[in-house]
């Protein structure tokens, strides 16, 4: 009898994995990889924030900031890092939350004209996650063809959107998100490759310092130039010692803030402040900036400056 227990455990694990996979969003509303036309193929400017869909004054303040930057910086798109609609997502494409939480906030002269690229957060999965994908058929600015997808912004940058709630692997890039990320890493010809996901790999949050789901992605995420996440309600830049790229947390879009805790050696900047991340991308590098809702630039980091500093340190050595 005791010899049979490994087989029983294997069967139980397979049943559990199958049940877990059944919970994933299944709706597909468009191609997994799309080339997006942009105004200037030599420079891309994006905003990124998550955990915003509260309908509160804090969300309004973040969207006021986003609208200001949209005009000032000629923004090409908004990267939405999950928890798009609190507390439990939407029930359908006709749910009134679409208007009260999403459209009422994007209904501004500049923001209403640029595309939005969402990923699913844990609160979105408490409702009808498929409805968030299906909604892209009703609103072309809400670009959400699948629970994972990729957009090519010219030859300059490819944005790979991930579903970190269910990091499945099945050796099919069209069906499972880990396989899809691996495929894009192998096939992308973009100068820069940046991934989006709701869950951070690591962070200084007092409530969500790490995410087991995102940890499963880490070996692949470390091959990217950048990984942007929400889930932790603060702003942070992390420079992992064993990764080629940078990790950013921009989860201060409107939900209650979680103060970061000191002690994470790889953290370059961390602050509990409502705001967002601005990305300015050209062939020479990526500049990341955190702004608070007063319009103050809290932090700026350039990959070009980091590369120059690293080269200077190497030459000095």
C-alpha positions in Angstrom: 0.0 0.0 0.0 2.8 2.4 0.9 4.4 1.9 -2.5 1.2 3.3 -4.1 1.3 6.7 -2.3 3.6 8.5 -4.9 1.1 7.7 -7.6 -1.7 8.9 -5.5 0.1 12.1 -4.8 0.9 12.6 -8.5 -2.8 12.1 -9.4 -3.8 14.5 -6.7 -1.3 17.1 -8.0 -2.6 16.7 -11.6 -6.2 17.0 -10.5 -5.3 20.2 -8.5 -3.3 21.6 -11.4 -6.2 21.0 -13.8 -8.6 22.7 -11.4 -6.2 25.6 -11.0 -5.9 26.0 -14.8 -9.7 26.0 -15.1 -9.8 29.2 -13.2 -7.8 31.1 -15.8 -9.4 33.6 -18.1 -10.2 31.8 -21.3 -11.5 34.6 -23.6 -9.5 35.5 -26.7 -10.4 38.7 -28.4 -7.5 39.3 -30.7 -4.0 38.2 -31.8 -1.4 37.4 -29.1 1.3 39.5 -30.8 0.4 42.8 -32.5 2.4 45.6 -34.1 1.1 49.0 -32.9 1.5 52.1 -35.0 3.1 55.0 -33.0 3.7 58.7 -33.8 7.5 58.6 -33.5 9.1 55.1 -34.0 12.4 56.5 -32.6 11.0 57.5 -29.2 8.2 55.9 -27.1 6.6 57.4 -24.0 4.4 55.5 -21.7 2.7 55.8 -18.3 2.4 52.8 -15.9 0.4 52.3 -12.8 -1.8 49.6 -11.1 -4.1 49.1 -8.2 -6.1 52.1 -9.3 -9.7 51.1 -9.8 -11.2 52.3 -6.5 -13.3 55.2 -7.7 -11.8 57.3 -4.9 -10.3 60.8 -4.8 -6.9 59.2 -4.8 -7.7 57.5 -8.2 -8.9 60.9 -9.5 -5.7 62.5 -8.4 -3.6 59.9 -10.2 -5.6 60.4 -13.4 -5.3 64.2 -13.1 -1.5 63.6 -13.0 -1.8 61.2 -15.9 -3.7 63.7 -18.0 -1.2 66.4 -17.3 1.7 64.2 -18.3 -0.2 62.9 -21.3 -0.3 66.5 -22.7 3.2 67.5 -21.6 5.0 64.4 -22.7 3.0 63.2 -25.7 2.3 59.9 -24.2 1.8 56.9 -26.6 -0.1 54.6 -24.2 -0.9 53.6 -20.6 0.2 50.3 -19.1 -2.3 49.2 -16.5 -0.7 46.8 -14.0 -3.8 45.0 -12.6 -6.5 45.4 -10.0 -8.2 47.5 -12.6 -11.6 47.4 -10.8 -12.0 47.0 -7.0 -13.0 45.1 -5.0 -14.1 42.2 -7.1 -13.7 43.1 -10.8 -16.8 43.2 -13.0 -19.6 40.8 -13.6 -19.9 41.4 -17.4 -19.1 43.8 -20.2 -22.3 45.7 -19.3 -21.4 46.1 -15.6 -21.9 49.7 -14.5 -18.4 49.7 -13.0 -17.0 50.1 -16.5 -18.4 53.6 -16.5 -17.9 54.6 -12.9 -14.4 53.1 -12.4 -12.9 53.2 -15.9 -14.5 55.4 -18.5 -15.3 58.3 -16.2 -11.7 58.6 -15.3 -10.3 58.1 -18.8 -12.8 60.6 -20.2 -10.3 63.4 -20.6 -9.1 65.3 -23.7 -5.7 63.5 -23.9 -6.2 60.2 -22.0 -9.3 59.3 -24.0 -7.3 59.3 -27.2 -4.4 57.0 -26.3 -4.6 53.2 -25.9 -4.6 51.3 -22.6 -2.8 48.0 -22.1 -4.1 46.1 -19.1 -3.1 43.0 -17.2 -5.3 41.1 -14.7 -4.8 41.5 -11.0 -6.0 39.3 -8.1 -9.1 41.5 -7.5 -10.0 41.3 -11.2 -10.1 37.5 -10.8 -12.7 37.8 -8.1 -15.1 38.8 -10.8 -15.5 37.9 -14.4 -11.9 38.1 -15.7 -13.0 37.1 -19.2 -15.3 40.1 -19.3 -12.3 42.4 -19.0 -10.9 40.8 -22.2 -14.2 40.8 -24.0 -14.6 44.5 -23.2 -11.8 45.3 -25.7 -14.4 44.4 -28.5 -16.5 47.3 -27.3 -13.8 49.9 -26.7 -10.8 49.8 -29.0 -8.8 52.0 -26.6 -9.0 49.1 -24.0 -6.5 46.8 -25.8 -6.8 43.4 -24.1 -6.8 40.5 -26.6 -5.9 37.7 -24.1 -4.8 37.2 -20.5 -1.3 37.4 -21.9 -0.2 39.2 -25.1 2.5 41.3 -26.6 2.6 44.6 -28.5 5.5 45.8 -30.7 5.9 49.6 -30.7 8.0 49.9 -33.8 11.3 48.2 -33.6 12.2 50.0 -30.5 10.4 48.2 -27.7 8.2 45.2 -27.2 5.8 45.1 -24.2 5.0 41.6 -23.0 1.8 41.5 -20.8 1.6 38.6 -18.5 -1.0 36.9 -16.3 0.9 36.4 -13.1 -2.1 35.0 -11.3 -1.8 31.7 -13.2 1.8 31.2 -14.3 1.1 28.0 -16.3 3.4 25.9 -18.4 2.2 23.5 -21.1 4.7 23.7 -23.9 2.3 25.8 -26.0 3.0 29.5 -26.4 -0.6 30.1 -27.5 -2.1 28.5 -24.4 0.2 29.0 -21.4 1.8 32.2 -20.2 5.3 30.9 -19.2 5.7 29.3 -22.7 4.6 32.6 -24.3 7.1 34.6 -22.4 9.9 32.2 -23.3 8.8 32.4 -27.0 8.9 36.2 -27.0 12.3 36.2 -25.4 13.6 34.0 -28.2 11.8 35.7 -31.1 11.6 39.4 -30.3 13.8 41.6 -32.4 13.0 44.8 -30.4 15.8 46.9 -29.0 14.2 46.8 -25.6 11.9 44.2 -24.0 9.7 45.0 -21.1 7.2 42.8 -19.3 4.1 43.8 -17.3 2.5 41.7 -14.6 0.4 42.4 -11.5 2.6 40.6 -9.0 6.2 41.8 -8.1 9.0 39.3 -7.8 10.4 41.1 -4.7 9.8 44.4 -2.9 9.8 46.3 0.3 6.1 46.3 0.9 4.9 45.8 4.5 2.0 43.7 3.2 3.2 42.1 -0.1 7.1 41.8 0.1 7.2 38.9 -2.4 4.9 36.9 -4.6 5.1 33.2 -5.1 3.4 33.4 -8.5 5.9 36.0 -9.9 8.9 34.1 -8.4 8.1 31.3 -10.9 8.7 33.8 -13.7 11.9 35.2 -12.3 14.5 33.3 -14.4 12.8 34.6 -17.5 12.1 38.1 -16.2 15.8 38.5 -15.4 16.5 38.2 -19.1 14.3 41.3 -19.9 15.3 44.9 -19.8 12.5 45.7 -17.4 9.6 44.2 -15.4 6.8 46.4 -14.2 4.3 45.3 -11.5 1.7 46.5 -9.1 0.0 44.6 -6.2 2.2 46.3 -3.6 0.7 49.7 -3.0 3.7 51.9 -3.3 6.4 53.1 -5.7 9.8 51.2 -5.9 12.8 50.6 -8.1 14.7 47.3 -7.5 18.0 46.5 -9.2 18.5 42.7 -8.6 22.1 41.5 -8.4 21.5 38.5 -10.6 19.3 40.1 -13.3 20.3 42.1 -16.4 17.3 44.4 -16.1 15.4 46.4 -13.6 12.2 45.8 -11.6 9.7 48.5 -10.8 6.6 48.5 -8.6 4.0 51.1 -9.5 1.0 50.0 -7.5 0.0 53.4 -6.1 -2.8 54.2 -8.5 -5.6 54.9 -6.0 -5.8 52.1 -3.4 -4.8 52.4 0.2 -1.0 52.7 0.5 1.3 50.1 2.1 4.4 51.7 3.6 7.7 50.1 2.4 10.0 48.7 5.0 13.7 49.4 5.0 16.3 46.6 4.6 16.0 45.4 1.0 19.6 45.8 -0.3 18.6 45.8 -3.9 16.0 48.6 -3.5 17.2 51.9 -5.1 14.0 53.9 -4.2 10.8 53.1 -2.3 8.0 55.5 -1.2 4.4 55.2 -0.1 2.9 57.9 -2.3 0.1 57.9 -4.8 1.5 58.4 -8.2 2.8 56.6 -11.3 5.8 55.6 -13.4 6.8 57.4 -16.6 8.9 55.7 -19.2 10.8 57.6 -21.9 12.4 55.1 -24.3 14.7 55.6 -27.3 17.5 53.6 -28.9 20.1 54.8 -26.4 18.3 53.8 -23.2 15.2 53.8 -21.0 14.5 56.6 -18.5 12.2 55.7 -15.7 10.6 58.5 -13.5 8.2 58.3 -10.5 5.8 61.2 -10.1 3.5 61.9 -7.2 0.0 63.4 -7.6 1.4 66.9 -7.0 3.3 66.5 -10.2 6.7 66.3 -8.4 9.3 64.0 -9.9 10.3 61.8 -6.9 12.9 59.7 -8.6 14.7 59.3 -12.0 16.7 56.4 -13.3 18.3 56.0 -16.7 19.6 52.7 -18.1 22.0 54.6 -20.2 23.5 56.4 -17.2 23.8 53.0 -15.4 25.6 51.5 -18.3 28.0 54.4 -18.5 28.6 54.2 -14.7 29.2 50.4 -15.0 31.7 51.0 -17.8 33.5 53.7 -15.9 33.8 51.4 -12.9 35.1 48.6 -15.1 37.7 51.0 -16.7 38.8 52.2 -13.3 39.2 48.7 -12.1 
